[in-house]
Amino acid sequence: MKNIVLKNGTVIDGTLTNEPEVKDILIKNKRIEKIGNITNKEQKNAKVIDCTGMYIMPGLINMHAHLFGTGQPSSILGGGALQKIVIQFVKTPVGHKVLDALVTSAVQQELYSGVTTLRSVGDFEYSDIRIRDKVRKGKIEGPRMFCSGPAITVPTGHGDGTFATTKEKPEDLRKEVQERTKHGVDFIKICTTGGVMDAKEKGHPGELKMNLEQTLAVTEEAHKLGLIVASHTESPEGMTVAINGGVDTIEHSSPFTDDEAKTLKDRNGAVIITCSPAVPLAKLPASVTKLSDFAQFNSQVVLDNMIEGAHRAKEKGIQIGLGTDASCPFATQYNMWRELLFYTKLANVAPKEAIHAATLSNATILGIENETGSIEETKYADLLVLSENPLENLETLKDPKHIFLEGKLIRKRPKKNQKLDEAIDSIMAEM
């Protein structure tokens, strides 16, 4: 691979401490060889890209995505006979091929929009694992991937009958963890609570589904096998069980106590915020979302609780990451930039903090902070070159000038859903 020099770009390195500064970056053998003044001798025989007036930051890391969908609202998501037919189909050999094509499209949409590392948190039939392995072998183009395979849930729990496998007895839940290791998963995903769509009471989404004994069965087995556990958790009751049950990353989040904060921090746990589906489902009119008043109200409750959880995590020094919950209604595979903007507006944080959460903080939670997540010498050249300063305008992230994954220039860009984007834009303008 030919060396690349990014010349005269303003570097935003992904940390919270360094100030942006105009520098050159030398990329060699997939990694950042040098940051500073690149000499004429070092530029010889290299591809030089003039970045004057542009801004260079780390590639985005999406910490929470499902890969089976596009974000287009569908009646299939609500259950019923049609959903059952689709679920049966995806379990067939032909269904696997269709599913793998959908997942391939999703991971490439992520990459082509500037996501250089992607964590999949619950997909059908190990489709995420199959595509991850093809990406790692260089058979298809895609971001760096970390995948859980299907989630683990309990009867009536979130994902029951769809993207999760369902067991009730602790010994059977342990076996589910063991089964996932045979497929080479990178971590385990569970669902301690329900969500918005399966809530039974207005004002109380995130009904507790997994008890402490069931949660401990999963986390103890996973930790014994060297795997961390992520949990879909959308209520204070769920936070209590997930945190005391040994969960490592709390997905979505909700309010939690001082004692629970200490427990989570002491084991280097993290909170992953996912505003991308909650905002449009709570804010768009029912004529657009097709939600009932009941579900729309509960979407707002989940959103408010999630932001309160984020504030508590920040207050207690707990690592915060960002993800999109892609595949949920209105959460596309190419709008990670919106998650950063939602986070700044709803949690009242500066763009620099949102960029840090979506880059170096996410990398730290994944345990790959020595390889990626910030612009530092010896790290992989996972980079975005932007036309405007993202510290002043995060919207510039929606259209990167250049994307690099491990030093390779990614030339394609995502195919966008104009109707969905216009609907989300309408509420972003009011925030």
C-alpha positions in Angstrom: 0.0 0.0 0.0 1.4 3.4 -1.0 2.1 5.9 1.8 -0.3 8.7 2.2 0.3 12.2 3.5 -2.6 14.4 4.7 -1.1 17.9 4.3 -2.0 21.0 6.4 -5.2 19.7 8.0 -6.5 20.9 11.4 -6.3 17.8 13.6 -9.0 17.1 16.2 -7.5 14.1 17.9 -10.5 12.7 19.8 -9.2 13.4 23.3 -10.7 16.0 25.7 -7.5 17.8 26.4 -5.7 18.7 23.2 -6.6 21.8 21.2 -7.0 21.6 17.4 -3.8 22.3 15.5 -2.7 22.4 11.9 -0.5 19.4 11.2 0.5 16.9 8.6 -0.2 13.2 9.0 1.9 10.4 7.4 0.1 7.1 6.9 2.2 4.0 6.4 1.3 0.3 6.5 -2.3 1.0 7.7 -1.1 3.1 10.7 -0.3 6.7 11.6 3.5 6.8 11.1 4.0 10.5 12.0 2.1 13.6 13.0 3.7 17.0 12.5 5.8 18.4 9.7 6.2 15.8 7.0 9.4 16.6 5.0 9.7 16.6 1.2 11.8 13.5 1.5 9.0 11.7 3.4 6.5 12.9 0.9 8.4 11.4 -2.0 6.6 8.6 -3.7 3.6 9.1 -1.3 0.1 10.1 -2.3 -0.3 13.7 -0.9 -3.8 15.0 -0.1 -4.0 18.7 0.5 -6.2 19.3 3.5 -5.8 23.0 3.8 -8.9 24.5 5.4 -10.1 21.0 6.3 -10.4 19.2 9.6 -9.2 15.7 10.5 -10.7 13.6 13.3 -10.8 9.9 14.2 -13.3 7.6 12.4 -16.6 7.2 14.3 -17.3 4.1 16.4 -21.0 3.0 16.6 -21.3 1.1 19.8 -24.9 -0.1 19.4 -26.4 -1.2 16.1 -28.6 -4.0 14.8 -27.8 -5.0 11.3 -31.0 -6.6 10.0 -32.8 -3.4 9.1 -32.6 0.0 7.4 -34.5 2.2 9.9 -37.6 2.2 7.7 -40.7 1.8 9.9 -42.5 -1.4 9.2 -45.6 -3.2 10.5 -43.5 -6.3 10.8 -41.7 -4.8 13.8 -45.0 -4.8 15.7 -45.5 -8.6 15.6 -48.4 -10.5 14.2 -48.7 -13.2 11.6 -46.5 -11.5 9.0 -43.7 -11.2 11.5 -43.9 -14.9 12.3 -43.7 -15.8 8.6 -40.6 -13.6 8.2 -39.0 -15.1 11.3 -39.5 -18.6 10.0 -38.1 -17.6 6.6 -34.9 -16.2 8.0 -34.2 -19.6 9.6 -34.0 -21.3 6.3 -30.9 -21.6 4.0 -32.5 -19.2 1.5 -33.4 -16.9 4.4 -29.8 -16.9 5.6 -28.7 -15.7 2.2 -31.3 -12.9 2.2 -30.3 -12.0 5.8 -26.6 -11.9 5.0 -27.2 -9.6 2.0 -29.1 -7.2 4.3 -26.4 -7.3 6.9 -23.7 -6.8 4.3 -25.5 -3.7 3.1 -25.9 -2.4 6.6 -22.2 -2.7 7.5 -21.2 -1.0 4.3 -23.7 1.8 4.8 -22.0 2.3 8.2 -18.6 2.4 6.7 -19.5 4.6 3.8 -20.9 7.2 6.3 -17.7 7.4 8.4 -18.1 4.6 10.9 -14.8 2.7 11.0 -15.6 0.5 14.0 -19.0 -1.1 14.6 -20.5 -3.1 17.4 -23.5 -5.3 16.6 -25.7 -6.0 19.6 -28.2 -8.6 18.6 -28.9 -10.0 15.2 -30.7 -13.0 13.7 -29.2 -16.4 13.2 -25.5 -15.3 13.7 -25.7 -13.3 10.5 -23.5 -10.6 12.1 -20.8 -13.2 12.8 -20.9 -14.5 9.3 -20.5 -11.0 7.8 -17.9 -10.0 10.4 -15.7 -13.0 9.4 -16.0 -12.1 5.7 -14.9 -8.5 6.5 -11.9 -9.8 8.6 -10.8 -12.1 5.8 -11.0 -9.2 3.3 -13.8 -10.9 1.3 -16.1 -7.9 1.6 -15.5 -4.3 2.5 -16.7 -3.2 5.9 -15.7 -1.6 9.2 -13.9 -3.3 12.1 -16.7 -5.3 13.7 -17.5 -6.7 17.2 -20.6 -8.9 17.3 -22.8 -10.6 19.9 -24.8 -12.9 17.7 -28.4 -13.3 18.9 -29.3 -11.6 22.2 -30.3 -13.7 25.2 -33.7 -13.1 26.8 -36.3 -14.7 28.9 -40.0 -15.5 28.1 -41.8 -12.3 27.1 -38.5 -10.4 27.3 -37.2 -7.9 24.7 -36.4 -9.8 21.5 -38.3 -12.9 22.5 -39.2 -14.8 19.3 -37.2 -12.4 17.1 -33.5 -11.4 17.4 -33.0 -13.2 20.7 -33.0 -16.8 21.9 -35.2 -17.4 25.0 -34.5 -19.4 28.1 -35.7 -19.2 31.7 -33.7 -21.5 34.0 -30.3 -20.2 35.0 -28.6 -23.4 33.8 -30.2 -23.0 30.4 -29.1 -19.4 30.2 -25.5 -20.5 31.0 -25.7 -23.0 28.1 -26.8 -20.2 25.8 -23.6 -18.3 26.6 -21.6 -21.5 25.9 -23.4 -21.9 22.6 -22.3 -18.4 21.5 -18.7 -19.2 22.1 -18.9 -21.9 19.6 -19.8 -19.3 17.0 -16.9 -17.0 18.0 -18.9 -14.1 19.4 -17.0 -11.1 20.7 -19.3 -10.4 23.7 -22.7 -11.4 25.1 -25.9 -9.4 24.8 -28.9 -9.8 27.2 -32.2 -8.0 27.7 -32.9 -7.4 31.4 -35.9 -5.2 30.5 -38.6 -4.9 27.9 -38.7 -1.8 25.6 -41.2 0.7 24.2 -43.2 -1.6 21.9 -43.7 -4.4 24.4 -44.6 -2.1 27.4 -48.0 -2.9 29.0 -48.4 0.3 31.1 -48.3 3.9 30.0 -45.5 5.7 31.7 -43.6 2.5 32.6 -41.6 1.2 29.6 -38.7 -1.1 30.3 -40.6 -3.6 32.4 -38.2 -5.8 34.3 -37.9 -9.2 32.6 -34.7 -10.9 33.8 -34.3 -11.3 37.6 -31.0 -11.1 39.4 -30.4 -14.8 39.5 -30.9 -15.1 35.7 -28.7 -12.1 35.0 -25.9 -13.5 37.2 -26.1 -16.8 35.5 -25.3 -15.1 32.2 -22.6 -12.7 33.4 -20.8 -15.3 35.6 -20.6 -17.7 32.7 -19.6 -15.0 30.2 -16.9 -13.6 32.5 -15.6 -17.2 33.1 -15.2 -17.5 29.4 -13.5 -14.1 29.0 -16.5 -12.2 27.5 -18.1 -9.0 28.7 -21.9 -8.6 28.8 -24.0 -5.8 27.4 -27.6 -5.4 28.5 -30.7 -3.7 27.0 -31.9 -1.8 30.0 -34.6 0.9 30.0 -35.9 1.4 33.6 -34.5 2.1 37.0 -35.5 -1.4 38.1 -33.6 -2.9 35.2 -30.6 -0.8 36.1 -30.6 -2.3 39.6 -30.7 -5.8 38.3 -28.2 -5.2 35.5 -25.6 -3.4 37.6 -25.8 -5.8 40.6 -26.0 -8.7 38.2 -22.5 -8.0 36.8 -23.4 -6.4 33.4 -20.5 -4.5 31.9 -22.2 -2.1 29.5 -25.6 -0.7 30.1 -27.3 -0.1 26.8 -29.7 2.9 26.7 -29.7 3.5 30.5 -32.1 5.0 33.0 -31.7 6.6 36.5 -29.5 4.7 39.0 -28.4 5.1 42.6 -25.1 6.2 44.0 -24.4 2.7 45.2 -25.1 1.3 41.8 -22.9 3.9 40.2 -20.0 2.9 42.5 -20.6 -0.8 41.6 -20.5 -0.1 37.9 -17.5 2.2 38.0 -15.5 -0.2 40.2 -15.7 -2.9 37.5 -14.9 -0.3 34.7 -18.5 -0.6 33.4 -20.0 1.9 30.9 -23.3 3.4 29.8 -24.1 3.5 26.1 -26.5 6.2 25.0 -28.8 5.7 22.0 -31.0 8.7 21.2 -31.5 8.1 17.5 -34.7 6.1 17.6 -36.1 7.6 20.8 -36.1 11.2 19.6 -38.2 10.7 16.4 -40.5 8.2 18.0 -41.2 10.7 20.8 -41.3 13.9 18.7 -42.7 13.0 15.3 -46.5 13.0 14.8 -48.3 9.6 15.0 -49.3 10.0 11.4 -45.6 9.6 10.6 -44.4 7.1 13.2 -47.6 5.0 13.1 -47.3 4.7 16.9 -50.2 4.8 19.4 -50.3 7.7 21.9 -49.4 5.0 24.5 -46.2 4.1 22.7 -45.3 7.7 21.8 -45.6 8.7 25.5 -43.4 5.8 26.5 -40.8 6.8 23.9 -40.5 10.1 25.7 -40.2 8.4 29.1 -37.4 6.2 27.7 -35.6 9.3 26.2 -35.9 11.3 29.4 -34.7 8.4 31.6 -31.7 7.8 29.2 -30.6 11.3 29.4 -30.9 11.3 33.2 -28.8 8.1 33.2 -26.2 9.9 31.0 -26.0 12.8 33.5 -25.6 10.4 36.4 -22.8 8.5 34.6 -21.0 11.7 33.8 -21.4 13.0 37.4 -19.9 9.7 38.8 -17.1 9.4 36.3 -18.5 6.4 34.5 -17.4 5.9 30.9 -20.0 7.0 28.4 -20.3 5.7 24.8 -22.6 6.4 21.9 -24.5 4.2 19.5 -27.5 4.6 17.1 -29.6 1.5 17.8 -29.7 1.2 14.0 -32.5 -0.9 12.5 -35.0 0.5 14.9 -37.6 2.8 13.2 -35.9 6.0 12.0 -32.5 4.8 13.1 -30.7 4.3 9.7 -27.3 2.7 9.1 -25.7 6.0 8.0 -26.7 8.6 10.6 -24.2 8.1 13.4 -23.6 11.9 13.1 -27.1 12.5 14.3 -26.4 10.6 17.5 -23.6 13.0 18.4 -25.9 16.0 17.7 -28.7 14.6 19.7 -26.3 14.0 22.6 -25.0 17.6 22.6 -28.5 19.0 22.5 -30.3 16.7 25.0 -27.4 16.1 27.5 -26.2 19.7 27.1 -22.6 18.7 26.3 -20.1 20.4 24.0 -19.4 18.9 20.5 -15.9 18.0 21.7 -17.3 15.8 24.4 -19.7 14.1 21.9 -16.8 13.5 19.5 -14.8 12.0 22.3 -17.7 9.7 23.3 -18.1 8.5 19.8 -14.3 7.9 19.2 -11.8 7.4 22.1 -14.4 6.7 24.8 -16.1 4.0 22.6 -12.7 2.5 21.8 -11.8 2.4 25.5 -15.0 0.6 26.3 -14.2 -1.9 23.6 -10.7 -2.3 24.9 -9.1 -1.2 21.6 -8.0 2.3 22.7 -4.3 1.4 21.9 -5.3 0.6 18.3 -7.9 3.2 17.3 -10.2 5.9 18.6 -7.8 8.9 18.5 -5.2 10.4 16.2 -1.9 9.3 17.6 1.2 7.8 16.2 1.3 4.0 15.8 -2.5 3.8 15.9 -4.5 2.6 12.9 -5.3 5.4 10.4 -9.0 5.4 11.0 -9.7 9.0 9.9 -12.3 11.4 8.7 -11.4 14.5 6.7 -14.2 17.2 7.0 -14.9 20.4 5.1 -15.9 22.3 8.2 -15.0 22.3 11.9 -17.1 19.7 13.7 -16.5 21.5 17.0 -18.6 24.3 15.6 -20.9 22.3 13.3 -21.4 18.6 13.9 -23.6 18.4 10.8 -20.5 18.4 8.7 -20.1 14.8 9.8 -22.9 13.7 7.5 -20.8 14.3 4.4 -17.1 13.5 5.0 -14.7 14.7 2.3 -12.5 11.6 2.9 -12.8 8.4 4.9 -9.9 6.2 5.8 -10.1 2.7 7.4 -6.7 1.4 8.4 -5.1 3.7 5.9 -7.3 2.7 3.0 -9.3 5.5 1.3 -13.0 4.6 1.2 -14.4 6.1 -1.9 -18.1 5.0 -1.7 -20.8 6.9 0.1 -24.1 5.6 1.5 -27.5 5.5 -0.2 -29.8 7.6 1.9 -33.5 7.5 2.5 -34.6 11.1 1.7 -38.1 10.7 3.2 -36.8 9.5 6.5 -34.1 12.1 6.7 -36.5 14.9 6.0 -38.8 13.7 8.8 -35.9 13.6 11.2 -34.6 17.0 10.0 -37.9 18.5 10.8 -37.6 17.8 14.5 -33.9 18.5 14.7 -34.6 22.0 13.5 -36.7 22.6 16.6 -34.3 21.2 19.1 
